[in-house]
Amino acid sequence: MDQINNQQLQNFLKLFSDNPYYQAAIVVLLGLVASRIINAIFTRIILRIANQTHSRLDNHIILITRPALFYSVQLIALAIANNIVFSNQAEIVIYSLLKSVAVFVWTVFAIRLARLILRTFSATPNYLPVVSVQTLPLFENLAILVIASTAIYFLFSAWNIDMTAWLASAGIVGIAVGFAAKDTLANLFAGVFILADAPYKIGDYVVLDTGERGEVTHIGIRSTRLLTRDDVEVTVPNSIMGNTKIINESGGPHKKYRIRLKVGVAYGSDIDQVKQVLMNVAENESGICADPEPRVRFRNFGNSGLDFELLGWVEEPMLRGRILDALNSDVYKRFQQENIEIPYSKQDLYIKSLPEPK
């Protein structure tokens, strides 16, 4: 089939000239014309069709594909001209050089395409949650690494260099690096899974198994950072965050957080009065949400008194300490005004007899 095509090409070129240099020049000129036609088709037809779609991704793909095809057509024309003019060793060297240029052109195209797609996905995380703003550098570097490795393989193949020994060496080096950096790789993969699964996000209040509680300020590839209420930053490796129980106080259908105020009153107190006073305190506190509304529960018959609990919601977990302080102060003042006794531990000492005076 190739012989038939070559014969047809030679017959076509002989219509213009029998001189191989003239024939090569005609092929290069036709390649230039063909590349210009392809460029015009992309600019005036395909790009106009893409402009009618809602997405801009296809426009960008067309814009980066156009130069790759433009140069590829010219390289094909130069390869044909090389076959016409040169022979033997010179032809092989020039052909390998042209293939190297083609590898470079399409490597640049692949890198630009990978970056374009990854950045589009990171801007719209609903399409591919694992690709986000935080993981974008990781995936870009991985894509460049894969594309560059493939380009090196084709570049060596263009010059007829055996890659078997190189691939075996790369495999051994990869295994050694994997064992040496197993902790780093564990943190890296855990970070990717955390960003994809999203058990928490930046701004959430979380409580760790070890008791640390704070706001998530950074989710990186290697670690997660928390800022506690004491303004102390805690850095936790992602491999630990991915394998421990985490309480996300900001999770759920909304960021509101329920606070609990436990208070006891003496036996004999009017429980209806106690409930009303606690409800009034909650309703008068501006930091308590009206929806869901606060409530009071009579929990237990305690050892020293009756145990009540005031339940209310605040807008976000970081307000817990301030609102509890305000509620405790108001409850204490109102109980004093209403003559409601707050019990405390008492011990009665009974003396059966006194020692006889000597």
HELIX and SHEET records of a PDB file:
HELIX    1   1 ASP A    2  LYS A   14  1                                  13    
HELIX    2   2 PRO A   20  ILE A   41  1                                  22    
HELIX    3   3 PHE A   42  ILE A   46  3                                   5    
HELIX    4   4 LEU A   47  ASN A   51  1                                   5    
HELIX    5   5 LEU A   57  VAL A   85  1                                  29    
HELIX    6   6 ASN A   88  ALA A  123  1                                  36    
HELIX    7   7 LEU A  136  ALA A  158  1                                  23    
HELIX    8   8 THR A  164  ALA A  180  1                                  17    
HELIX    9   9 LYS A  182  ASP A  197  1                                  16    
HELIX   10  10 ASN A  238  MET A  241  1                                   4    
HELIX   11  11 ILE A  271  ASN A  284  1                                  14    
HELIX   12  12 PRO A  317  LEU A  319  5                                   3    
HELIX   13  13 ARG A  320  GLN A  337  1                                  18    
SHEET    1   A 5 GLU A 233  PRO A 237  0                                        
SHEET    2   A 5 SER A 223  THR A 228 -1                                        
SHEET    3   A 5 ARG A 213  ILE A 219 -1                                        
SHEET    4   A 5 TYR A 205  VAL A 207 -1                                        
SHEET    5   A 5 ILE A 247  ASN A 248 -1                                        
SHEET    1   B 3 TYR A 257  VAL A 265  0                                        
SHEET    2   B 3 LEU A 306  VAL A 314 -1                                        
SHEET    3   B 3 ARG A 295  PHE A 301 -1                                        
END                                                                             
